Amino acid sequence: MADMKVNLCGIELDNPVIPSSGTFGYGYEFAELYDINMLGTFSFKGTTRDPRFGNPTPRIAECTSGLINAVGLQNPGVDAVISDELPKLEKVFHKPVIANVSGFSVDDYVYSCEKLDKCPQVGWLEVNVSCPNVHGGGMSFGTMPESAAEVTRAVKAVTTKPVFIKLTPNVTDIVSIAKACEEAGADGISLINTMLGMRIDLKTRKPVVANTMGGFSGPAVFPVAVRMVYQVSNAVKIPVMGIGGVSSAENVIEMMLAGATAVQVGAANLVNPYVCRDIVNDLPKVMEKYNIASLKDIIGGLR
């Protein structure tokens, strides 16, 4: 029988399949479609200190082999997430969940992480220093080793649960930033977030999204994500969650061979809301096809 279990910073997951932040809401929306407890876990919608309406519309545009989004971290704010969203989630999801946190200052990150760390449902904190869709903050913290490390140290000082730092691919040296986060106390690294992209409407001669640029994701970025997961996992001793263009069980296996302990599925959820369910169901067959008895055994298998 295929063993799909993996261990993520001391918490055992039934499988490594994790819907990524911004593509799965707060979970209960998808619970109307299937039993989301079949997932390893999921990362809920990016949460900030204060409520955010997000960017002007249009905010999402389809592209060849992917999509551009500039939602702008729309969310009700951390206090409302704790008081309103987590109780709804508790009714349908009975495993620890990943709390994804964004901010516009170090104090913002500290405030939200300290509050979410106290929530029993939260198993891990995923600190997003890599959002390309907001102005003043977001990705700016993740483009320099020093600033990424500063956020990491500040968050670790007020939390007890494992902290994953989510990094941007829009840099020249992803390894130096990941190592700086590890040295600052990070328990894990999530990568990659979306790449910065842009499209122009030929009829209007205007950008297709109101924000001009946005995060490009989908199958087209998968090779970049695999490359960065491989580079980072070989440079750090902490676990890596691989993200970027994953849409099949085969993609999950490839990410894990590159070094990922767990694998997040993002844009594919917006195309097919059942994709994570299907990946979990397909994994045993794909494992058998490639003579894999246990997923733990293949993490970083490309050495």
C-alpha positions, 0 to 999 in steps of 0.5 A, a space after each residue: 500500500 502506498 505510503 503518502 504521509 510526510 512530516 512537516 516540522 513535526 506535524 504528520 500530514 496524510 499526504 503532501 498535497 496543500 492548496 496554496 493561499 489565495 486559491 482556496 479561500 478559508 476552506 469552507 467554500 471548497 468543503 461544499 464540493 468535497 471532503 477537504 479533510 482528504 488534503 494534507 492541509 491548506 494555506 488560507 487566504 492571505 491575511 493582513 493586520 487591517 481589512 483590505 478591499 484589494 485592487 481595482 477591477 479587472 484583477 484577473 486575466 487568463 494567459 497562455 498556460 497560466 493567468 495574471 492576478 492582481 487581487 491585492 490581498 483582499 481580506 477582512 483583516 486578522 481580527 475578523 479572520 480569527 473571530 469569523 472565518 476560523 470558526 466556520 472552518 472548524 466545522 468542516 476541517 479537522 486538521 491543523 491549517 496554515 495561516 498565510 500572513 502579509 504585511 506592509 511593515 515589520 510591525 504588521 507581520 508581528 501583530 498578525 502572526 502573534 495573534 494567529 499563533 495563539 489559534 489552536 487551529 493554526 499549525 504553521 505560519 506562512 509569512 508572505 514576503 513576496 506578494 507582487 500585487 500591492 504597493 508599499 510592502 509585500 514583495 519588497 521585503 523578500 527581494 533582499 536577504 537583510 529585509 527577509 531576515 528582519 521579518 523572520 527574526 521579528 516573527 519568530 520572537 513572538 511565535 511558538 509554531 513553525 514559521 515558513 517564509 514565502 519567497 518571491 521568484 522575482 530576484 536574481 539570487 533566491 538561495 542567498 535570501 533563503 539562507 538568510 531566512 534560515 539563519 534568522 530562525 525560519 523553520 521552513 521555506 515556501 517557494 515560489 510565489 507568482 512571477 511578475 507579469 503583464 499583458 496588453 489589450 490590443 483593442 484598448 491599448 491598455 493593460 489587461 488588469 487595472 493594476 498594470 502588472 500582476 502575479 503570473 502563475 500556472 503551468 508555464 511557471 512550473 519549470 522555474 519553480 522546480 529549479 528554485 526548489 532544487 536550488 534552495 533545498 540543496 542550500 538549506 537544512 529546513 524543509 521546503 514547500 514547493 509551489 508553482 504551476 502544479 496541476 497533477 500527481 506527476 508534478 507533485 512527485 517531480 517537486 518532491 524529487 527536486 527537494 520539496 517536503 510538501 507541495 502546494 497547488 495554486 492557480 489550478 484550483 481556480 481552473 478546476 476546483 476538484 484538482 487537489 482531490 483528484 491529485 490525492 486520488 491519483 498519487 497512489 497510481 502514480 507512485 506505483 507506476 514509478 515504483 515509489 513505496 513511500 513519498 518520504 523516501 523520494 524527498 530530494 531524490 535528485 541529488 
